[in-house]
Each structure stands twice: as C-alpha cells, then as structure tokens.
Amino acid sequence: MDVRVTSRDVGPRTVVEVDGEIDVSSADALRDEVSLLLDRDRTDLVIDLRAVRFMDSTGLGVLVGTLKKVRLAGGQLQLVIDSERLLKVFRITALLQVFTVHDTVEAALDA
C-alpha cells in the first residue's frame, strides 16, 4: 500500500493530510510535500495522521526531521493522531514528549 499526501492552507496554517502507510518505500512522499511547503514559507504545519494505518521507523524519522526544520524556520508542527495503535508507537519511542499531539484537526488549529 502506498501513501497519499495532500495539503491545504487554513489561514496561516497548513494541514497536511496523510493516508496510507508510511514506510521506507513511501516516506519520500511525505518528506517531499513538507519540503515544498517549507520552500513556500509555510512553517506552521498540522500533520493529520488519522488515516495512517502503519508507520515504521522511516516515517518517524521523517516526522522528527520535519520538526527540526520547522523549528529552525521559526514555525511549529502539530500532529493529529486518533489511533491507539499509532499513539503506542509514539509512546514507546518517547516521541509523545517531543511532539504536540491532538486527536482532531480542529483541536490542532485552535491551539
């Protein structure tokens, strides 16, 4: 299964919607989309992972790298995760302490 990555601007923020599996063979799609956004000075990102069914360490690495780039650019990155399975991966890797995570896009946009 591949991944589909789309983005839409919501005022000063950009919501990046990810659907599918983020692994070694598909992570470039997310990395490329985020790079394009950062090139356009879209540095306030909400990455919606609610439709992600699987993520391996490559996907986690892309998110960590994105967080570093966003912070260097003076922006902020928030994640939307509503799957206990995916939250468990973030909990085990201690990434819940690194990322701001919401359970809805609306909550992320209101933060």
VMD Tcl script that draws the C-alpha trace (Angstrom):
set ca {
  {0.00 0.00 0.00}
  {1.28 3.41 -0.90}
  {0.70 6.69 0.81}
  {-1.22 9.72 -0.38}
  {-0.16 13.13 0.92}
  {-2.15 16.29 0.30}
  {-2.09 19.72 1.88}
  {-4.41 22.67 2.24}
  {-3.89 26.10 3.71}
  {-6.15 27.12 6.59}
  {-5.30 30.75 7.22}
  {-1.67 30.96 8.34}
  {-1.51 27.20 8.95}
  {-1.19 24.31 6.54}
  {-2.89 20.98 7.16}
  {-1.00 18.04 5.66}
  {-3.26 15.00 5.30}
  {-1.58 11.61 5.12}
  {-3.48 8.49 4.02}
  {-1.98 5.01 3.85}
  {1.25 3.52 5.11}
  {4.42 5.49 5.83}
  {7.38 3.18 5.45}
  {10.76 3.01 3.75}
  {9.17 2.79 0.30}
  {6.65 5.63 0.73}
  {8.16 8.10 3.21}
  {9.61 10.26 0.43}
  {6.08 11.40 -0.49}
  {5.64 12.97 2.95}
  {9.19 14.35 3.01}
  {8.75 15.91 -0.45}
  {5.40 17.53 0.38}
  {6.78 19.06 3.57}
  {9.86 20.34 1.74}
  {7.67 22.05 -0.84}
  {5.65 23.70 1.93}
  {8.75 24.90 3.75}
  {10.10 26.29 0.46}
  {6.87 28.35 0.27}
  {7.45 29.61 3.84}
  {4.55 27.52 5.16}
  {6.11 26.77 8.55}
  {3.03 26.38 10.76}
  {2.07 22.79 10.00}
  {-0.60 20.40 11.24}
  {0.12 16.87 10.04}
  {-3.05 14.79 10.11}
  {-2.12 11.12 10.62}
  {-5.63 9.82 11.35}
  {-5.77 7.86 8.07}
  {-2.32 6.31 8.53}
  {-2.65 2.57 9.02}
  {1.05 1.80 9.52}
  {4.23 3.74 10.20}
  {7.75 2.35 10.54}
  {10.92 3.98 11.83}
  {11.46 5.69 8.48}
  {8.18 7.55 8.90}
  {9.08 8.53 12.44}
  {12.42 9.80 11.14}
  {10.68 11.95 8.54}
  {8.50 13.49 11.25}
  {11.47 14.17 13.54}
  {13.41 15.72 10.65}
  {10.39 17.83 9.74}
  {10.07 19.04 13.33}
  {13.71 20.17 13.32}
  {13.32 22.03 10.01}
  {10.09 23.69 11.11}
  {11.61 24.85 14.39}
  {14.70 26.20 12.62}
  {12.37 28.19 10.38}
  {10.58 29.62 13.43}
  {7.40 27.64 12.88}
  {5.53 24.98 14.74}
  {4.47 21.43 13.98}
  {1.49 19.66 15.48}
  {0.32 16.12 14.84}
  {-3.21 14.75 14.74}
  {-3.43 11.12 15.84}
  {-6.58 9.31 16.96}
  {-5.37 5.71 16.65}
  {-4.26 3.99 19.84}
  {-2.02 1.76 17.73}
  {-0.12 4.74 16.32}
  {-0.09 6.56 19.66}
  {1.52 3.47 21.18}
  {4.43 3.79 18.73}
  {4.92 7.41 19.77}
  {4.64 6.46 23.44}
  {7.18 3.62 23.21}
  {9.68 5.82 21.38}
  {9.10 8.71 23.83}
  {8.09 10.94 20.90}
  {4.90 11.99 22.68}
  {7.22 14.12 24.81}
  {8.68 15.72 21.68}
  {5.58 16.36 19.54}
  {2.37 18.23 20.29}
  {-0.38 15.71 19.54}
  {-4.12 16.34 19.19}
  {-6.96 13.95 18.43}
  {-8.70 16.24 15.89}
  {-7.60 18.73 13.27}
  {-9.93 21.29 14.82}
  {-8.15 20.99 18.18}
  {-4.78 21.45 16.48}
  {-5.99 24.52 14.60}
  {-7.42 26.00 17.80}
  {-4.17 25.50 19.74}
}
mol new
graphics top color blue
foreach p $ca { graphics top sphere $p radius 0.5 }
foreach p [lrange $ca 0 end-1] q [lrange $ca 1 end] { graphics top cylinder $p $q radius 0.2 }
display resetview
